[in-house]
């Protein structure tokens, strides 16, 4: 009997609810600790980033207009579909160990998948509750009511770190979408495979096209374009190098985008993604909403 031939999968980008190849035609191999090629991953280009931002902008009005309850239900559905792909996620996290992206130490791949699902459920619950915490009824002198309410910022770029490629991505992405923003996410450079599978989850879990767009590729190639892109309203990143954080913050000069960089790789304040007290706060939502103050006459 002839030896079985493995057909390697080529994981594509996830843009506007579809799975295109990179417009550049490029891909890159993902290998395990022994150098065996596990799959091929699309390598996004500047044009792919622009396409993702355009899709996110097109979807933003509809997503922000959806009821908070509906957004929470859709995020919960994402968690359900992730549970259905648990084994695939675990295998993806466990196999790609060549660059140190696989789970190590006391908390392994299965714990990371569980943490990512739980975090998505957590922020699904915040979708119709965060406004009461971040907004308020302001005391004023005079016959008026004064309310501060929240509105989504717009299009948010997510830049995932190398470690915990699934849990970190979900932790950065969920606070943005639960509050009505749309996102363009750049996957972990070390192991982009879980992010590619997350795109498949989005496609089958009622997420409207364009709300979540996922790019895989060389982070160093895409960061300058994220920083300079004038239609990106905010950036959410974590555990990047000091130079990468500085590069992202330089984009503030282009369009006054809000840049939130949490922790520095190898430095102080690095994020522990399993720390619920650190990563499950409504203050992770706050950078991606705008505060609007409304005055209304009070009846005499």
C-alpha positions in Angstrom: 0.0 0.0 0.0 1.4 3.4 -0.9 2.4 5.8 1.9 -0.4 8.3 2.7 0.3 11.8 1.4 -0.6 14.6 3.8 -2.2 17.6 2.0 -1.2 20.7 3.9 -3.9 23.3 4.4 -3.3 26.9 3.4 -5.0 29.2 5.9 -6.2 32.4 4.3 -7.0 35.9 5.6 -10.4 36.7 6.9 -11.7 40.0 5.5 -15.3 41.2 5.1 -16.7 37.8 5.9 -14.7 36.1 3.2 -11.4 34.1 3.0 -9.2 35.7 0.4 -5.6 34.9 -0.3 -3.2 37.8 0.1 -3.4 40.1 -2.9 0.4 39.8 -3.1 0.1 36.0 -3.5 2.5 35.4 -0.7 2.3 32.8 2.0 4.7 31.5 4.7 5.1 28.0 6.2 4.3 27.2 9.8 6.6 24.6 11.3 6.8 22.5 14.5 9.7 22.1 16.8 11.4 19.6 14.5 11.0 21.8 11.4 8.2 19.9 9.9 5.8 22.1 7.9 2.3 22.0 9.5 0.5 24.4 7.3 0.9 27.4 5.1 -0.3 30.8 6.3 -1.3 33.8 4.0 1.1 36.7 4.4 -0.9 39.9 4.4 0.3 43.0 2.6 -0.4 46.7 2.9 -3.2 46.4 0.4 -4.8 43.6 2.5 -4.7 45.9 5.6 -6.4 48.6 3.6 -9.1 46.1 2.5 -9.6 45.1 6.1 -10.0 48.7 7.3 -12.5 49.4 4.4 -14.5 46.4 5.4 -14.5 47.4 9.1 -15.5 50.9 8.3 -18.4 49.7 6.1 -19.7 47.4 8.9 -19.2 49.8 11.8 -22.4 51.8 11.5 -24.6 48.7 11.5 -22.7 47.0 14.3 -22.8 50.0 16.5 -26.5 50.5 15.8 -27.3 46.9 16.8 -28.7 46.5 20.3 -26.2 45.8 23.0 -28.1 42.6 23.8 -27.7 41.4 20.2 -24.0 42.1 20.3 -23.7 40.1 23.5 -25.6 37.2 22.0 -23.4 37.1 18.9 -20.3 37.1 21.0 -21.7 34.3 23.1 -22.4 32.4 19.9 -18.7 32.9 19.0 -17.8 31.2 22.3 -20.1 28.3 21.5 -18.5 27.8 18.1 -15.0 28.0 19.7 -16.1 25.2 22.1 -17.0 23.1 19.1 -13.5 23.7 17.6 -11.7 23.1 21.0 -9.7 20.2 19.8 -8.6 22.0 16.6 -7.5 25.0 18.7 -5.6 22.8 21.2 -3.8 21.1 18.3 -2.9 24.4 16.7 -1.5 25.7 20.0 0.4 22.5 20.8 1.9 21.8 17.4 3.6 25.0 16.5 6.4 25.1 19.1 9.4 26.1 16.9 9.2 29.8 17.9 8.1 29.4 21.5 4.5 30.2 20.8 3.0 27.0 22.2 1.8 26.9 25.7 4.4 26.0 28.3 4.6 25.6 32.0 1.7 24.9 34.3 -1.0 26.2 31.9 -1.1 24.3 28.7 -2.9 24.6 25.4 -6.3 23.3 26.7 -6.2 25.8 29.5 -5.5 28.6 27.0 -8.5 27.6 24.9 -10.7 27.5 28.0 -9.5 30.9 29.0 -10.2 32.4 25.6 -13.7 31.0 25.6 -14.4 32.2 29.1 -13.0 35.7 28.3 -15.3 36.0 25.2 -18.3 35.0 27.4 -17.2 37.5 30.0 -17.1 40.4 27.6 -20.4 39.3 26.0 -21.9 39.9 29.4 -20.5 43.4 29.5 -22.0 44.4 26.1 -25.3 45.6 27.7 -23.8 46.6 31.1 -20.6 48.6 30.5 -22.5 51.8 29.6 -24.0 51.9 33.1 -20.5 51.7 34.6 -18.7 54.1 32.3 -21.5 56.5 31.8 -23.3 58.5 34.6 -26.0 61.0 35.6 -24.0 64.1 36.5 -25.1 66.4 39.3 -25.5 70.0 38.1 -26.8 73.2 39.5 -29.9 74.3 37.8 -33.2 72.8 36.4 -31.4 70.4 34.1 -30.5 66.7 33.7 -26.9 66.0 32.6 -26.1 62.6 31.3 -22.8 61.2 30.0 -23.3 58.3 27.6 -20.9 56.1 25.7 -20.4 55.7 21.9 -18.0 53.4 20.1 -14.8 54.9 18.8 -15.0 53.3 15.3 -12.4 51.1 13.7 -9.9 49.5 16.1 -6.6 47.8 15.0 -5.7 44.8 17.2 -2.0 43.8 17.4 -1.6 40.5 19.2 1.7 39.5 21.0 3.7 36.4 20.3 2.8 34.6 23.6 -0.6 33.0 24.2 -1.7 33.6 20.5 -5.3 32.7 21.1 -6.0 34.0 24.6 -4.2 37.3 24.0 -6.0 37.9 20.7 -9.4 37.3 22.2 -8.6 39.4 25.2 -7.6 42.4 23.0 -10.5 41.9 20.5 -13.5 41.3 22.8 -13.5 44.7 24.7 -13.5 46.5 21.3 -16.3 44.6 19.6 -18.6 44.4 22.7 -18.9 48.2 22.7 -19.8 48.5 19.0 -16.4 48.9 17.4 -15.2 46.9 14.4 -11.7 45.5 14.3 -8.8 44.6 12.0 -6.6 42.2 13.9 -3.0 41.3 13.2 -2.3 37.8 14.5 0.6 36.6 16.6 3.7 36.5 14.5 5.1 33.4 16.2 1.9 31.3 15.8 -0.8 32.8 13.6 -2.7 29.4 13.2 -5.2 29.9 16.1 -6.1 33.4 14.7 -6.8 31.8 11.3 -9.1 29.3 12.9 -10.8 32.1 14.8 -11.7 33.6 11.5 -13.5 30.3 10.7 -15.3 30.7 14.0 -16.4 34.2 13.1 -17.7 33.1 9.7 -20.0 30.5 11.3 -21.2 32.4 14.4 -23.5 35.2 13.1 -20.8 37.9 13.2 -21.8 40.4 10.5 -19.3 40.6 7.6 -16.6 43.2 8.3 -17.0 43.4 12.1 -14.0 41.2 12.6 -11.2 41.0 10.1 -8.1 38.9 10.7 -4.7 39.3 9.0 -1.7 36.9 9.3 1.8 37.8 8.3 4.9 39.7 9.3 4.0 42.1 12.1 7.0 44.3 11.4 5.8 44.8 7.9 2.2 45.8 8.9 2.9 48.0 12.0 4.1 51.1 10.1 0.9 51.1 7.9 -1.3 50.6 11.0 0.4 53.5 12.7 0.0 55.8 9.6 -3.5 54.7 8.4 -5.9 57.7 8.8 -9.0 55.6 8.9 -8.0 53.6 11.9 -9.5 55.3 15.0 -7.7 53.3 17.7 -5.1 50.7 18.4 -5.1 47.9 21.1 -1.8 46.1 21.5 0.0 44.3 24.3 3.4 42.9 25.2 5.2 44.3 22.2 8.7 45.7 22.2 9.4 49.2 23.2 10.2 50.1 19.6 7.0 48.7 18.3 5.0 50.5 21.0 6.7 53.8 20.0 6.0 53.2 16.3 2.3 52.6 17.0 2.0 55.8 19.2 3.6 57.8 16.4 0.3 57.4 14.5 -1.3 59.8 16.9 0.2 62.6 14.9 -1.5 61.3 11.7 -5.2 61.2 12.8 -5.2 61.6 16.7 -6.0 57.9 17.0 -6.3 56.4 20.4 -3.3 54.0 21.0 -3.4 51.6 24.0 -0.3 49.6 24.4 -0.3 47.3 27.4 3.0 46.1 28.8 6.4 45.8 27.1 7.8 42.5 26.0 10.5 41.5 28.5 9.9 44.5 30.6 7.7 45.7 33.5 4.0 45.5 33.3 3.9 42.5 30.9 0.3 41.1 30.8 -0.5 37.8 32.4 -3.3 36.7 30.2 -4.7 34.2 32.7 -5.1 37.0 35.3 -8.8 37.7 35.2 -8.5 40.6 37.6 -6.1 42.3 35.1 -7.8 41.3 31.8 -11.5 41.3 32.6 -12.1 44.9 33.6 -14.6 47.3 32.1 -11.6 49.7 31.9 -10.3 47.6 29.1 -13.5 48.8 27.2 -13.1 52.4 28.2 -10.3 53.4 25.7 -12.6 52.4 22.8 -15.6 54.5 23.6 -16.2 58.2 23.3 -18.1 60.1 26.1 -21.0 62.3 25.0 -22.6 64.7 27.5 -26.3 65.5 27.0 -28.2 68.3 28.7 -32.0 68.1 29.1 -34.4 70.5 30.8 -35.9 69.2 34.0 -39.6 69.7 34.6 -40.3 72.4 37.2 
